[in-house]
Amino acid sequence: MSGARRRRRSHAVLLFDGAGWHTTDKLNIPKNMTLIFPPSRSPELNPVENIRQFLRANWLANRVFETCDDIIEAAYDAQNDLIALPEVIASIGMRDWAHFGQS
């Protein structure tokens, strides 16, 4: 299939978090794009929230920090520790329902 033909058949899905600056009546959305706004207070639908919860549970919880710089350093270290574990990142962000019917 040619590249141009494949592009015409492509479809993009964008997941937004419901922030006020993500909405406008002036946006012209192409027909091959779907915007999804999950319900409020549903962090389980947002993989990034699961990453944040994992970082907190494994490296940042139950600690007392002396300074703001100590907090930033701990967050930086936790981020680097997680980056070194790409299989963990993939498993945290995996959504079985997103792959339904795909082989």
Stockholm file with secondary structure:
# STOCKHOLM 1.0

chainA/1-103         MSGARRRRRSHAVLLFDGAGWHTTDKLNIPKNMTLIFPPSRSPELNPVENIRQFLRANWLANRVFETCDDIIEAAYDAQNDLIALPEVIASIGMRDWAHFGQS
#=GR chainA/1-103 SS CCHHHHHHTCCEEEECCCCGGGCCSSCCCCTTEEEECCCTTCGGGCHHHHHHHHHIIIIISSCCCSSHHHHHHHHHHHHHHHHTCHHHHHHHHCCGGGGTTCC
#=GC SS_cons         CCHHHHHHTCCEEEECCCCGGGCCSSCCCCTTEEEECCCTTCGGGCHHHHHHHHHIIIIISSCCCSSHHHHHHHHHHHHHHHHTCHHHHHHHHCCGGGGTTCC
//
